[in-house]
Amino acid sequence: MTRYEQLAAQIRQQIEDNIWQVGDRLPSLRESVKQSGLSLMTVVQSYQLLESQGWIIARPQSGYYVAKSKTSFAAAKGGKGSHLSENVEINASIFGVLQACNDPDIIPFGSAFPESALLNEPKLAKSLASVARRITQQSAVANLPPGNEKLRRNIAQRYAMQGIHVSPDEIVITAGAMESLSFSLQSVTEPGDWVVIESPAFYGCLQAIERLKLKAVAIKTDPIFGLDLDALEDVVKNYPIKACWLMTHYQNPLGGTMPIRNKKRLVDILNHRQIVLIEDDVYGELYFGNQQPVAAKSLDTLNNFFHCSSFSKCLAPGFRVGWVAAGRHATKIQHLQMMSTVSASVPTQLAIAEYLSQGGYDNHLKKLRMTLEQRQHRLLSAIAQYMPDSVKVNTPKGGYFLWLEFEPPFNAVRLYQLALTQGISIAPGSMFSTSDQFNHAFRLNCSFTWSAQLEEAMKILGRLCHQLLNEKRD
């Protein structure tokens, strides 16, 4: 535990012991520096951590005060059970929601990407300019699949720091995580095959299954424990499942993370039936606190699983550079890529490789995670203030999504339509399933800088939710 975390824990314990009560003004930063013997920066970090966790609030030109009791909500429930989808057709309905988020005049609570200002890394721009001056015609050939060797080594080293042994030769650089996920699925299936997915599921997963003409078994996913493993055992006994596509960390849209004991059981179930895991881990480095969750890939003793991620959610969304640690499937992925996009962008591969080699990426991630945690708390406070009391909300320990539910027959599609007329986008639950069981839920993006405009948008969303709930009663 760092010094600023130790000080934060000490103050938090004092608040819990009623030494400091709601509304009390805490010692000023300078007073805390004098009392603790720590640096001003350390004390500032402690107070910021406590603020992000909801223990204290800052008042301009006044100081820090003990906040009211931490915001708490009834927990959202997620899915209700498994359902089969022999013909997945969802792409058209998703397209309209995503297009709305591209409008600069729309408040993009429905966006799938973090606020762009969070990913503004000047060093990366310099790296891109530097490689652009040095790039040659030979570079395109040298960086064909599996991709730039230096970048693959950098990624393998990051796996090693997590205790996961992945050879650079097992890594294929792709045009974003979506390409790595799609190629992984395509490499182990044929049209008409059965695939296990989550319920609710990331809509990109549904789009890939639709494109590849696969059949899906969507299994209930819990916001805390992840995929229902009892249901998975029943499904794999009764269906010829070829692959299982899961988000094990900060799942989109629920935000849940599968505990390590559940991951171990998941791996045992899949290995027993020789079923491939496609692990979508694009949010794995956006954890709150000091401990990065352990990927299921770390338990892959057969070298049969795919671990997919990208730099799009953490560093450079416009670069479209992702990868798959494909184990023994790496050669097949390269063949699929050569027949499709040929390779990921060479200049962006080279730029990220140079950036990672210079150091500083982990500092960037640390600041990003702290900011996302603070902004999640701010949006939770607005939800508590403006949403009906009956709202159920998940509070993930990472990522930048919140999943909200009301009791059915609340109509989140109707909420989406009404909000759009007010210049606000949300992601209705219907985007994340081929069934209608999530029509009462929606996802919000909490990564944006808080402003009077966002405050007003939350007031409007709250008012619309009250309106829809009253219509339901009538």
N, C-alpha and C positions, 0 to 999 in steps of 0.2 A: 504494500500500500504506500503510495506517495505521501509526501508531507502535507500537501494540500488536501488530500483525501482523509488523512488522519485528523486534520483540524476540522474538516467538514463533519466527520463522524462524531467528533467530540461535541461540536455545537448541536448536532442532531440529537445526541443523547441528552444534552442539557434541555432541549425543547421537550423531549419525551418525558423528562423528569420534572417538567413544569418550572424549571429554573427561569426559563424564558417562556412567556405565555403569549397567546394570540394578541397581536397589536403592539407588543413590546418592541422598542427600538434596540437593535443589537449594537454592540460597541462599533464605533466607526472603524474604517479600514486602518487608519493610523493608530487608533487605540488597540486594535487587535494585533498589529505589528509589534507594538510595545509590550503587550501582555504575553504574546506567544514566542517572541524572539525570532519569528520567521520573516522572510522578505515580503515587501508589499505585493509583488507579483504572486507569491504563494497564497497570501490571504485573499487577494482578488479572485484567484482561481477557486478557492474554497467557497467563497460567497456565491460565485457564479454557479458552482456545482449545486449548492443548496437551493439556489433559485431555480435551476433547471429541474430539480427534483420536487419542487413545490413546497419546500419547507419555509422559505422566506421570500419576500417581495422587495423590489427596489422602488423607492420613491424619489423622483428627481429632486436634487438639491436638499434632500432630507436624510437619506441613508437607507439602511436595510431594516425591515421589520418582519416579525414572525407572522407567517401567513395563516389564514384560517385553515381548519383541518384539511388535509390533503384531499384533492378531488378524487372521489371514488364513484364508480358506476357499477350497475349490474353488468355481469359479463355477457358478451354476445355468445351465441351458441354455435354458430357455424352451420354445417349441414345436418340433415336428419337421418340419412341412410344412403345406401348404395343405389345407383340407377344405371341402366344400360342405355347406350346410345349407339345404335347400329349405323345411323346416318347423321353425322355431325354437320350441321349447317348453321353457322353463327357469324361468319365473316362480315356479312352485309350489315348486321345490326351493330357490330363493334365499330365499323368504319365511321359512321356518323358521329359517335361519341368522341372518337379520337380527333376527327376533323375540327370539332368545336373547340378543343383545347389549343388548337393552333392559332385561333383568332386572338390577336394582341389585345383586343378590347375586352376579352373574357377573363374573369378571374378563374384560374385553372386548378380548382380543387380536384378536378377529375383527371389531371395530368398523371402520366406514369413516370415522369422524370423529375428529379430534384430541381430546385431553382437554379438557373444557369449561373448566377453570380457565385454560388457555392463552389463551382467547379472551374473558376477562373484562375488558372495556375500560370503566372507569367513565365516560369521556367520552362513549361511545356511549349509555350508559343516560341520561345527562343530556340528550343531544341528542334522544332519543326522548321524554323527559318534556317537553322544551321544545316540540317540534313538536305534541305531543298537546294542549297548551294552546292552540295557535294554529290548529289545523286547522279547516277549515270544510267545509260541504256542497259548496261549489264545488271544493274540492281534489280530490275524487274524479273530477270531470269533467276538470279541468285536467291530471290525471296519467294519463289513459287512454293506451293505446299511441300512441307508442312509449315513454312513461314520463316521469318527472320530468326537465325540461330541465336543471336544475342538476346532477343526478346524471349525466346523459348527458355533459354538458360535463366534469365531473370525470373520468369514465372516459376520454373522448377526450384529456384532458390527460395522463393516465397513459400512454396509448398513445404520445403525442407524446414523452414523456420516454424511451421505449424506441426512438425513431426510427421509429415506425409512424404513418403518416398515416391517421387514421380520423375522419371527420366525425361530430359528435354526431347528425346525421340518419340515419346508417347504424346507430346503436346502438338496440336495443330492450331495455328492461328487462323481465325475466321473473321468474317465481316460482321462483327457483333455476336452477342450470345445467342440471339435468335437463330442465326445460321448454324452455330455449333449444336444447338438443341435439335434443330430440324434434321441436320445430317446424322446426328446420333440416332434419332428415331428411325430415319430412313435406312440406316445401315443394318438394322436388326429386324426389320419388318418388311412385309409385302402387303399390297392392298388387300383388305379384308381381315387382317390380323387383329387380335384383341390387345388392347393396351390399358393398363390401370392408370388413372389420373385422380387428382384430388377433387373434392367437392366442398366448397367452390374451388375452381381452378383458375390459374393465370390464363387470360383469354388467348395469349399467343400459343399456348399449348393446344387449345381447342381449334385454333386456326390451322396449326400444323397437322393435326389429326384429320381435319376436313380436307386439306390439300392432298394428303397422302392416302385418302380413302380408307382410313382405318376405323375400327370399332372401339368404343371406349366403355370401360366400366368406371364410373365416378364413385369413389368411396368417401364416406363422411370424413371430414377433416376437422379436428378440434383446434380451437384457437390456442390451446396451451400444449396439448400432447401430440398434435399432428395427426397423421393418417390413422384411422381406426384399424389397428393391426389384427384384431379378431376378425373383422370383416374381410381384411385382406387374405387371411388364411382360408376363409370359406371360398372366396372368389378364385384363388389360384387352384383350389381343388376341383372347381367346377367349370373353369374356362381355360382354354389354351393360351394363357397370357404370355406375350413375347417380351414386353418391357413395362417398366413402371416409371413414370415421369413425376418426380416430386420436387417441391421446394422445401428443403429441410430447415432453412433459416429465414425468419421474418417473411413468412409466406405471403405472397401477393394473391388475394387481397386481405386475408385474415390477420397477418402479422405474426403468427405463431412460430415457435421454434421447437422442433422435435427434441426431447431430452435424449441424452446419450444412451440410456438403457433401452429406449424405444428404437434408436438407430441400430443397436446391436441385434435386437429381435428382428427388425426389418431385414437386416442383412442375412440373418439365418434363414428366414422364410424364403427370400429370393434365391439364395444360393442352393437351398434344398431342391428347388424346382428349376434351377438353372435359368432364372429370369434376370434380365439385365436391368440395372438401375440407371436411369438418366437423372442425375442430380443437378437441378437448376439452382445455382448458388450465387446469383448476381448480387444479392444483398449481404452476403456472408461477412464482409469487412465493415459493415455499417452497424456494428454492435455497440451498445451503451455499456460503459464500465471498462474494465481492464481485461476481461477474459473473452477471447474469440471462441465461438462455439466450434466444436470439432465436426468436420464434415464426415458424412457416411463413407466417403471415398477412403478415409483413413483406415476403415475396417475391411477394405477390399483385398482379401488375401488371394483371390483368384485372378486379379488384374482384369476383371470382366465388366467393371462399372465405368460409366462416363461421368466426369465432373466438369460442368460447363459454367463459365463466368465471362466477365468482360470488364472493360474500363469505363463503360458508358454511364454507370450509376455512381461512380466514385471519382472520376477524373475527367473524362473527355467524351461526352455523348456524341458529339459531331464526328469524332474520328472513326466510329464504327469498328473498333478493334476488340474482338473477343477471342476466346480459345476453348478448346476441349481437351482435357486430359483423358485420352481415349483408351489407355491401356493397350490390350492386344488388338483393338479395333482401329488403331491409328491409321494403318495403311488404307483401310476401306474408306475412312473419312477423307483422306487425301484424294482418292479416286473420285469420290462424289464431288468434292470441291472443284477438281480440275474439269469435270463435266458441267459444272454450274457457273460459279462466279470466277473461276480460275484461281484467284487468290484475294486475300484482304489487301487493302490499299498499302502499297509499298512505302510511300512517304510517312504515313501515320504509324506504320509498324516501326520504322527506323526512329521516328521522333520519340515514341514511347520508350523504346529500348534505351535511347540515349538519356532520356529523363530519369528512368529508373536507375541507371548506372551512376548518375550523379548524386543520388541520395536525396532525401527530403520527402519522399512519397509518404512515409509513415507519419511524419509530422503533419502533412496535409490531411491524412486520414483521421488523425487524432482530433484536429480542429473541426473537421467535418462532422465527426460523430458527436462531439460536444454540442455543436450548433444544432444538429438535428434533434438531440435530446431536449434542448431548451425550447426549440420550436414546437416539438410535440406537446410539451407541457403547456405552452401558451395556447395552442389550439384546444387542448382538453379543458382548459379554464374557460374558453369561450363557449365550448359545447355545454359545460355545466351552467353557464350563465344564460344562454339563449335557447337551448334545445328543451323540448318537453321533458319532464322528469322521468318519463317512461322509457327514455332512450337507453339502449344497451351498447356499451363501447368496449372494445379491446384496447389494452395499453401495452403494446409490444415493447420489448427491451432492445429494439434496434429497428433499422429501416426508417421509412418516412410515410407510412400509411396508417390510417385509422379506419376500422370497420365499424359501422354503426348499424344497429337494428332497432326496428319497432315491431310490435306484435302484428302478425298478418291480420287483416288484409291490407296493411299499409302499402301504398303503391309508390315505390321508389322511381319507377319510370315516369310517372306523373310528376313527381318531385323534380326529376331531371328536366322535364319539359318546362315546368313553371320557372325553375331557377334560370334556365337558359334565356328566357324572356327578360330576366333581370340582370343579364350579363354575368352569370355564374355557372360554371360547369361542375358536375359531380360525376362519379362513376357508379351508375346503378348496378345493383347486384345481378341483374339479368345478363350482364356482360360476362359473368364468370361461370356460367352453367348453361347446359342445353335444356335443363328442366326449369320449372317456374318457382322452385322452392326458395329462391333468394330475391324475389320481387319486393320483399319488405326491407331490404338492406341496401346500403350504399357505402362506397369507399371515398375517403377524403385524403388529399395529399397535404401533409403538414410541414413541408420543407420551406415554405415561403416566409420572407421577412415580414414580421407583423407590422401592420399599418392601419390607419383609420379606414382605408378602403376594405381591407380584409375584415376588420371589425364590423363594418356595415354589412358586408356580405354574409357574415355569420348571423347577424341579426335577422337578415332577410330569410336565410335558410331556416332559422328557428321559427320564424313567423309562418313560413310555408308548411313546415312540419306540423305546427299547431293546427293550421287550416285543414290539412289532410286528415289529421286525427279526428277533428271535429266533424268533418264530412263522413267519416267512417261510422261515428256514433249515430249520426242522423240517419 
